[in-house]
């Protein structure tokens, strides 16, 4: 009975637009209020919310947020885009493919899908539109490719999954590389098809690429190498055993400041305070959601929800393939209606016992979960990437979603491959 009340109240709070962090905090305390014999008090739940912040890996999240904001303000996305346009611009769909690769690399800098869409989209959507590409297509491809920001390491959702599951952050980062590249290749394939079907304005494209080529390869690389080295330095420190993911996140902040202030001179020291203020405004609401999700997860555990859900699924579906399909459908639905951070912290304790029972590697499941939720970034009604892209291009969210549908289907194809071919996630 308590479980039903908790979920009904949670849904009502969401429907009446109570912020999700507040909603989670309220329902976490409900069992203790309704039943004096509940194992823990409201005081314990509130205290557990604060103790959830005492996590060394959690420190990586605000550092990656800050690093991504510095890089965005410092114009790093433009440097990356120019390099990739130089190489691919002459080919069919070369410029849209350059946008996708830019999202891939920028995702390895920011670790955030919305941040990737904002940084890359604000610069590339006008460029694509000026080159004659349909504005809805241009906006949709940035919104979908921005989802690579949570799959390519370093990834904030991978850090959260590590906290919820106890798996290694470094191993999750390694496992995300091949799936991220696979999805990027599928999106580039669709861009090729779209440009073959609807054509391109080669004259305008050649003019832009020609200007880049006049600047010369060496000059472009001299300007862009610092941006290209960012993910290399971050991941190199982690995989080389030089630093933990949290320490690498701090290194990325100082590297971003050095590149933006000293090398590119696109930022000044006086800008740092405003950047820190933006980072706090970005991370503050996320922090409240995190601590509320931690409390809600503990409440669900005390109510034995994970055991109940696990038992029901394993008793209802006997074949591992069916179980995985049901879990994927469930995660796709969760990604459509809930933000990524609470979704990971809430569903991981519920689903992980099932995954272990059917013999799936928890690292592979972490990739499957994040890819599912990445699809949620471009799926209404939440679809954060859609809203960010809509604000950039002044196009209705549903128009972008319709144009993004073929790319979302390719995302689903990649999801099935990642789910049923373990080597894609576990090779590295």
C-alpha positions as CSV (number, residue, x, y, z in Angstrom):
1,X,0.0,0.0,0.0
2,X,2.8,2.4,0.9
3,X,4.5,1.8,-2.4
4,X,1.4,2.6,-4.3
5,X,0.9,5.8,-2.3
6,X,4.5,6.9,-2.9
7,X,4.3,6.5,-6.7
8,X,0.8,8.0,-7.0
9,X,1.9,11.1,-5.0
10,X,5.1,11.3,-7.1
11,X,3.1,11.3,-10.3
12,X,0.7,13.9,-9.0
13,X,3.5,16.2,-8.0
14,X,5.1,15.9,-11.5
15,X,1.8,16.5,-13.2
16,X,1.2,19.7,-11.2
17,X,4.7,20.9,-12.2
18,X,6.4,20.6,-8.8
19,X,10.2,20.6,-9.5
20,X,11.4,17.0,-9.6
21,X,14.0,17.5,-6.9
22,X,11.3,18.8,-4.5
23,X,9.0,15.9,-5.6
24,X,11.6,13.3,-4.8
25,X,12.3,14.8,-1.4
26,X,8.6,14.9,-0.5
27,X,7.8,11.3,-1.4
28,X,11.0,10.1,0.2
29,X,9.7,11.2,3.6
30,X,6.1,9.9,3.1
31,X,6.6,6.3,4.4
32,X,8.0,7.6,7.7
33,X,5.1,10.1,8.0
34,X,2.4,7.6,7.1
35,X,3.7,4.7,9.2
36,X,5.3,5.2,12.6
37,X,6.7,1.6,12.3
38,X,8.6,2.4,9.1
39,X,12.3,1.3,9.7
40,X,13.7,4.8,9.5
41,X,12.5,8.3,10.5
42,X,12.0,11.4,8.4
43,X,15.1,12.8,10.1
44,X,17.2,9.9,8.8
45,X,16.0,10.4,5.3
46,X,16.8,14.1,5.4
47,X,20.2,13.3,6.9
48,X,20.8,10.7,4.2
49,X,20.2,13.4,1.6
50,X,23.1,15.4,2.9
51,X,25.4,12.5,3.4
52,X,24.8,11.6,-0.2
53,X,26.9,14.6,-1.1
54,X,30.0,13.1,0.7
55,X,31.3,11.4,-2.4
56,X,34.7,11.9,-4.0
57,X,33.6,10.8,-7.5
58,X,30.7,13.2,-7.3
59,X,33.1,16.1,-7.3
60,X,33.9,15.3,-10.9
61,X,30.5,16.5,-12.1
62,X,30.8,20.3,-11.1
63,X,34.3,20.3,-12.5
64,X,33.3,18.9,-15.9
65,X,30.4,21.4,-15.9
66,X,32.8,24.3,-15.2
67,X,35.3,23.0,-17.8
68,X,32.5,22.7,-20.4
69,X,31.3,26.3,-19.8
70,X,34.9,27.7,-20.0
71,X,35.4,25.9,-23.3
72,X,32.1,27.1,-24.7
73,X,32.9,30.7,-23.7
74,X,36.4,30.3,-25.1
75,X,35.1,29.4,-28.6
76,X,36.6,25.8,-28.6
77,X,33.6,24.4,-30.6
78,X,34.4,26.8,-33.5
79,X,38.0,25.6,-33.6
80,X,36.9,22.0,-33.8
81,X,34.3,22.7,-36.4
82,X,36.8,24.5,-38.7
83,X,39.2,21.6,-38.6
84,X,36.6,19.0,-39.4
85,X,35.0,21.1,-42.1
86,X,38.5,21.5,-43.7
87,X,38.8,17.7,-44.0
88,X,35.2,16.7,-44.8
89,X,33.6,19.8,-46.4
90,X,34.4,18.8,-50.0
91,X,32.5,15.5,-49.7
92,X,28.7,15.0,-49.9
93,X,27.2,15.9,-46.5
94,X,30.6,16.9,-45.4
95,X,29.5,19.9,-43.4
96,X,26.7,18.1,-41.5
97,X,29.2,15.3,-40.8
98,X,31.6,17.9,-39.5
99,X,28.9,19.0,-37.1
100,X,28.4,15.5,-35.8
101,X,32.1,14.9,-35.3
102,X,32.3,18.3,-33.5
103,X,29.5,17.1,-31.2
104,X,31.5,13.9,-30.6
105,X,34.6,15.8,-29.6
106,X,32.8,18.5,-27.7
107,X,30.9,15.8,-25.8
108,X,34.4,14.5,-24.7
109,X,35.0,17.9,-23.3
110,X,31.8,18.8,-21.5
111,X,30.3,15.4,-20.6
112,X,26.9,16.9,-21.0
113,X,24.4,16.5,-23.8
114,X,22.5,19.9,-23.4
115,X,25.9,21.7,-23.0
116,X,27.0,20.1,-26.3
117,X,23.9,21.2,-28.1
118,X,24.2,24.7,-26.7
119,X,27.9,25.1,-27.5
120,X,27.9,23.5,-31.0
121,X,24.4,24.4,-32.1
122,X,24.7,28.2,-31.4
123,X,27.6,28.3,-33.8
124,X,26.7,25.6,-36.4
125,X,22.9,26.0,-36.9
126,X,23.3,29.5,-38.5
127,X,26.2,28.2,-40.6
128,X,24.3,25.3,-42.0
129,X,21.2,27.5,-42.7
130,X,23.4,30.0,-44.6
131,X,24.8,27.2,-46.6
132,X,21.3,26.3,-47.8
133,X,20.5,23.3,-45.6
134,X,17.0,23.1,-44.3
135,X,16.9,24.8,-40.9
136,X,14.8,22.1,-39.3
137,X,17.2,19.4,-40.5
138,X,20.2,21.5,-39.2
139,X,18.6,21.9,-35.8
140,X,17.6,18.3,-35.6
141,X,21.0,16.9,-36.4
142,X,22.6,19.1,-33.7
143,X,19.9,18.0,-31.1
144,X,20.4,14.3,-31.8
145,X,24.2,14.4,-32.2
146,X,24.3,16.3,-28.9
147,X,23.2,13.1,-27.2
148,X,26.8,11.8,-27.9
149,X,27.8,14.1,-25.1
150,X,26.6,11.6,-22.5
151,X,28.0,8.5,-24.2
152,X,31.5,9.6,-25.2
153,X,33.7,9.9,-22.1
154,X,34.0,11.7,-19.8
155,X,30.3,11.4,-19.2
156,X,28.4,12.8,-16.2
157,X,25.7,10.0,-16.4
158,X,28.5,7.4,-16.3
159,X,29.7,9.0,-13.0
160,X,26.2,8.8,-11.6
161,X,25.8,5.2,-12.7
162,X,29.1,4.4,-11.1
163,X,27.9,5.9,-7.8
164,X,24.6,3.9,-8.0
165,X,26.2,0.6,-9.0
166,X,29.7,0.6,-7.5
167,X,31.3,0.0,-10.9
168,X,34.5,1.7,-12.0
169,X,34.2,5.1,-13.6
170,X,37.3,4.4,-15.7
171,X,35.9,1.2,-17.1
172,X,32.6,2.9,-17.9
173,X,34.5,5.6,-19.7
174,X,36.4,3.0,-21.8
175,X,33.2,1.1,-22.6
176,X,31.5,4.3,-23.9
177,X,34.0,5.0,-26.7
178,X,33.0,2.4,-29.3
179,X,29.2,2.8,-28.8
180,X,29.7,6.6,-29.2
181,X,31.6,6.2,-32.4
182,X,29.1,3.6,-33.7
183,X,26.2,6.1,-33.2
184,X,28.1,8.9,-34.8
185,X,28.8,6.8,-37.9
186,X,25.1,5.9,-38.1
187,X,24.1,9.6,-37.9
188,X,26.7,10.5,-40.6
189,X,25.2,7.8,-42.8
190,X,21.8,9.4,-42.4
191,X,23.3,12.8,-43.2
192,X,24.7,11.3,-46.4
193,X,21.3,9.9,-47.4
194,X,19.5,13.2,-46.6
195,X,21.9,15.2,-48.7
196,X,21.7,12.7,-51.5
197,X,17.9,12.9,-51.5
198,X,17.5,16.7,-51.1
199,X,20.7,18.0,-52.5
200,X,23.2,20.6,-51.4
201,X,24.3,24.1,-52.5
202,X,27.8,23.1,-53.6
203,X,28.7,26.6,-54.7
204,X,28.2,28.1,-51.3
205,X,29.8,25.1,-49.5
206,X,32.9,25.2,-51.8
207,X,33.2,28.9,-51.0
208,X,33.3,28.3,-47.3
209,X,35.6,25.3,-47.5
210,X,37.8,27.3,-49.9
211,X,38.2,30.1,-47.3
212,X,39.3,27.5,-44.8
213,X,41.8,26.0,-47.2
214,X,43.2,29.4,-48.0
215,X,44.1,29.7,-44.3
216,X,46.1,26.6,-44.7
217,X,46.2,23.3,-42.8
218,X,49.1,24.3,-40.6
219,X,47.4,27.5,-39.4
220,X,44.1,25.7,-38.7
221,X,45.9,22.9,-36.8
222,X,48.0,25.4,-34.9
223,X,44.8,27.1,-33.7
224,X,42.8,23.9,-33.2
225,X,45.3,21.5,-31.8
226,X,44.7,22.8,-28.3
227,X,41.0,22.0,-28.6
228,X,41.7,18.6,-30.0
229,X,44.1,17.8,-27.2
230,X,41.5,18.4,-24.5
231,X,39.8,14.9,-24.5
232,X,43.2,13.3,-25.1
233,X,44.6,14.9,-21.9
234,X,41.5,14.2,-19.8
235,X,41.2,10.5,-20.9
236,X,45.0,10.0,-21.0
237,X,45.3,11.1,-17.4
238,X,42.6,8.6,-16.4
239,X,43.7,5.6,-18.5
240,X,47.4,6.3,-17.9
241,X,46.9,6.0,-14.2
242,X,48.1,9.6,-13.7
243,X,44.8,10.8,-12.2
244,X,41.4,9.6,-11.1
245,X,38.3,10.8,-13.0
246,X,37.7,13.4,-10.4
247,X,41.3,14.6,-10.5
248,X,41.2,14.6,-14.3
249,X,38.1,16.8,-14.1
250,X,40.0,19.4,-12.1
251,X,42.9,19.2,-14.6
252,X,40.4,19.8,-17.4
253,X,39.3,23.1,-15.7
254,X,42.8,24.4,-15.4
255,X,43.6,23.3,-19.0
256,X,40.5,25.0,-20.3
257,X,41.4,28.2,-18.5
258,X,45.0,28.1,-19.9
259,X,43.8,27.5,-23.4
260,X,41.1,30.1,-23.4
261,X,43.0,32.9,-21.6
262,X,46.6,32.3,-22.6
263,X,46.4,30.6,-26.0
264,X,43.2,31.8,-27.7
265,X,42.9,34.9,-25.6
266,X,39.1,34.6,-26.0
267,X,38.6,35.0,-22.2
268,X,40.0,37.4,-19.7
269,X,40.7,36.8,-16.0
270,X,37.8,39.1,-15.1
271,X,35.4,36.7,-16.9
272,X,36.2,33.9,-14.5
273,X,33.8,35.1,-11.8
274,X,30.9,35.2,-14.3
275,X,31.8,31.7,-15.6
276,X,31.8,30.3,-12.0
277,X,28.5,32.0,-11.4
278,X,27.0,30.3,-14.5
279,X,28.5,26.9,-13.4
280,X,26.9,27.3,-9.9
281,X,23.5,28.1,-11.5
282,X,23.9,25.1,-13.8
283,X,25.0,22.6,-11.2
284,X,23.0,23.9,-8.2
285,X,19.6,22.5,-9.4
286,X,21.3,19.3,-10.5
287,X,22.9,18.9,-7.0
288,X,19.4,19.2,-5.3
289,X,18.1,16.5,-7.7
290,X,21.0,14.3,-6.9
291,X,20.6,14.4,-3.1
292,X,16.8,14.0,-3.4
293,X,17.3,11.0,-5.8
294,X,19.7,9.4,-3.3
295,X,17.1,9.7,-0.5
296,X,14.4,8.3,-2.8
297,X,16.6,5.4,-3.8
298,X,17.1,4.5,-0.1
299,X,13.3,4.8,0.5
300,X,12.6,2.4,-2.4
301,X,15.2,0.0,-1.0
302,X,13.6,0.0,2.4
303,X,10.2,-0.6,0.8
304,X,11.8,-3.6,-1.0
305,X,10.8,-2.2,-4.4
306,X,13.9,-3.5,-6.2
307,X,13.3,-7.0,-5.0
308,X,9.6,-6.8,-6.0
309,X,10.2,-5.5,-9.5
310,X,13.1,-8.0,-10.0
311,X,11.0,-10.9,-8.9
312,X,8.0,-9.9,-11.1
313,X,10.1,-9.5,-14.2
314,X,12.0,-12.7,-13.7
315,X,8.9,-14.7,-13.0
316,X,6.9,-13.1,-15.9
317,X,9.6,-13.4,-18.5
318,X,12.0,-16.3,-18.6
319,X,14.1,-15.7,-21.7
320,X,17.0,-13.2,-21.3
321,X,16.2,-11.6,-24.7
322,X,12.7,-10.8,-23.6
323,X,13.9,-9.5,-20.2
324,X,16.4,-7.2,-22.0
325,X,13.7,-5.9,-24.4
326,X,11.3,-5.2,-21.5
327,X,14.1,-3.3,-19.6
328,X,14.9,-1.3,-22.7
329,X,11.3,-0.3,-23.2
330,X,11.0,0.6,-19.5
331,X,14.2,2.8,-19.7
332,X,13.0,4.4,-22.9
333,X,9.8,5.4,-21.2
334,X,11.7,6.7,-18.1
335,X,14.0,8.7,-20.4
336,X,10.9,10.3,-22.0
337,X,9.4,11.5,-18.8
338,X,12.3,12.0,-16.3
339,X,15.6,13.8,-16.3
340,X,18.7,11.6,-16.7
341,X,20.3,12.1,-13.2
342,X,17.3,11.0,-11.1
343,X,16.5,8.3,-13.6
344,X,19.9,6.7,-13.2
345,X,20.0,6.9,-9.4
346,X,16.4,5.6,-9.1
347,X,16.4,2.8,-11.7
348,X,19.9,1.4,-11.2
349,X,19.2,-0.3,-7.8
350,X,15.9,-1.6,-9.2
351,X,17.3,-3.1,-12.4
352,X,20.8,-4.1,-11.6
353,X,19.8,-7.3,-9.6
354,X,17.9,-8.4,-12.7
355,X,20.9,-7.8,-15.0
356,X,23.2,-9.7,-12.7
357,X,20.7,-12.6,-12.5
358,X,20.6,-13.1,-16.3
359,X,24.4,-12.8,-16.6
360,X,24.8,-9.4,-18.2
361,X,28.0,-7.5,-17.4
362,X,27.1,-4.4,-15.3
363,X,29.5,-2.3,-17.3
364,X,27.6,-3.2,-20.5
365,X,24.3,-2.5,-18.8
366,X,25.6,1.0,-17.8
367,X,26.2,1.7,-21.5
368,X,22.7,0.4,-22.4
369,X,21.1,2.5,-19.7
370,X,22.9,5.7,-20.7
371,X,22.1,5.2,-24.4
372,X,18.4,4.7,-23.6
373,X,18.4,7.9,-21.6
374,X,20.3,9.7,-24.3
375,X,17.4,8.9,-26.6
376,X,15.2,10.5,-24.0
377,X,17.1,13.8,-24.6
378,X,15.5,14.0,-28.0
379,X,12.1,12.5,-27.2
380,X,9.1,14.6,-26.0
381,X,7.8,15.4,-23.5
382,X,11.1,16.1,-21.6
383,X,13.6,16.1,-24.5
384,X,16.0,18.6,-23.0
385,X,18.1,18.7,-26.2
386,X,15.0,19.5,-28.2
387,X,14.2,22.5,-25.9
388,X,17.8,23.8,-26.1
389,X,17.9,23.4,-29.9
390,X,14.5,25.0,-30.1
391,X,15.6,28.1,-28.2
392,X,18.7,28.4,-30.4
393,X,16.8,28.1,-33.8
394,X,13.4,29.5,-32.8
395,X,11.7,26.4,-34.2
396,X,8.8,24.6,-32.3
397,X,10.0,21.5,-30.4
398,X,7.6,19.1,-32.2
399,X,8.9,20.3,-35.6
400,X,12.4,19.4,-34.5
401,X,11.3,16.1,-33.1
402,X,9.5,15.1,-36.4
403,X,12.7,15.9,-38.4
404,X,14.8,14.0,-35.9
405,X,12.7,10.9,-36.0
406,X,14.8,9.0,-38.6
407,X,17.9,9.7,-36.5
408,X,16.2,8.6,-33.4
409,X,15.4,5.3,-35.1
410,X,19.1,4.9,-35.9
411,X,19.8,5.5,-32.3
412,X,17.4,2.7,-31.5
413,X,19.2,0.4,-33.9
414,X,22.5,1.2,-32.2
415,X,20.8,0.5,-28.8
416,X,19.8,-3.0,-29.9
417,X,23.3,-3.7,-31.2
418,X,24.8,-2.5,-27.9
419,X,22.3,-4.6,-25.9
420,X,22.8,-7.9,-27.7
421,X,26.5,-7.6,-28.8
422,X,28.5,-7.3,-25.6
423,X,31.8,-6.8,-27.5
424,X,30.7,-3.3,-28.7
425,X,30.8,-2.1,-25.1
426,X,33.4,-4.5,-23.6
427,X,36.1,-4.6,-26.3
428,X,38.2,-1.8,-24.7
